[in-house]
């Protein structure tokens, strides 16, 4: 990476790319602000350390979902790769 990031950071990024689907990674920019859509990708991105849970619905309804936002790591990830 020509000295832009450390080997440890490169390892984390490559692991996240390997574990997440391309469709999920394409949605990553949408998580810059807290959102409650993309439930099918939120858990996957959270397991890779790219988003984190910031809110739960107060009342369970079919339209209510958990709210996720980018982590500090994913902001760097987006800046470098997307």
C-alpha positions as CSV (number, residue, x, y, z in Angstrom):
1,X,0.0,0.0,0.0
2,X,3.1,2.2,-0.5
3,X,3.2,3.4,3.2
4,X,-0.3,4.7,3.2
5,X,-1.5,2.3,5.9
6,X,0.2,-0.2,8.2
7,X,0.3,-3.9,7.6
8,X,-2.1,-4.4,10.5
9,X,-4.7,-2.1,9.0
10,X,-4.2,-3.8,5.6
11,X,-4.9,-7.1,7.3
12,X,-8.2,-5.8,8.8
13,X,-9.3,-4.3,5.5
14,X,-8.6,-7.5,3.5
15,X,-10.4,-9.6,6.1
16,X,-13.5,-7.3,5.9
17,X,-13.4,-7.5,2.1
18,X,-13.2,-11.3,2.3
19,X,-16.1,-11.6,4.8
20,X,-18.6,-9.2,3.3
21,X,-20.6,-9.5,0.1
22,X,-20.0,-7.1,-2.7
23,X,-23.6,-6.0,-2.4
24,X,-23.1,-5.1,1.2
25,X,-19.9,-3.2,0.5
26,X,-21.7,-1.2,-2.2
27,X,-24.2,0.0,0.4
28,X,-21.5,1.1,2.9
29,X,-21.6,4.8,1.9
30,X,-25.2,4.9,2.9
31,X,-24.3,4.3,6.5
32,X,-22.4,7.6,7.0
33,X,-25.5,8.8,8.8
34,X,-27.5,6.5,11.1
35,X,-30.0,4.5,9.0
36,X,-32.4,1.7,9.7
37,X,-32.6,0.2,6.2
38,X,-30.6,-2.6,4.5
39,X,-31.4,-5.0,7.3
40,X,-30.1,-7.8,5.1
41,X,-26.6,-6.2,5.0
42,X,-26.4,-4.5,8.5
43,X,-25.6,-7.7,10.4
44,X,-23.0,-8.8,7.9
45,X,-21.3,-5.4,7.9
46,X,-21.4,-5.3,11.7
47,X,-19.7,-8.7,11.9
48,X,-16.9,-7.3,9.8
49,X,-16.5,-4.2,12.0
50,X,-17.7,-1.8,9.3
51,X,-20.9,-0.6,11.0
52,X,-22.1,-0.6,14.6
53,X,-25.5,-0.5,16.2
54,X,-26.5,2.9,17.4
55,X,-30.2,2.5,18.1
56,X,-33.0,0.1,18.6
57,X,-36.7,0.7,17.9
58,X,-38.7,1.7,20.9
59,X,-41.8,-0.1,19.6
60,X,-41.5,-3.2,17.5
61,X,-43.4,-2.8,14.2
62,X,-42.9,-4.3,10.8
63,X,-41.4,-1.1,9.6
64,X,-39.1,-0.4,12.5
65,X,-35.5,-1.5,12.3
66,X,-32.3,-1.2,14.2
67,X,-30.1,1.8,13.3
68,X,-26.5,1.3,12.2
69,X,-23.7,3.8,11.4
70,X,-20.2,3.5,10.1
71,X,-17.4,2.7,12.6
72,X,-14.2,4.8,12.7
73,X,-12.5,1.9,10.9
74,X,-15.0,1.9,8.1
75,X,-14.7,5.6,7.5
76,X,-11.0,5.0,6.8
77,X,-12.0,1.9,4.8
78,X,-14.4,4.0,2.6
79,X,-11.8,6.7,2.2
80,X,-9.2,4.3,1.0
81,X,-11.2,1.9,-1.2
82,X,-14.5,3.3,-2.2
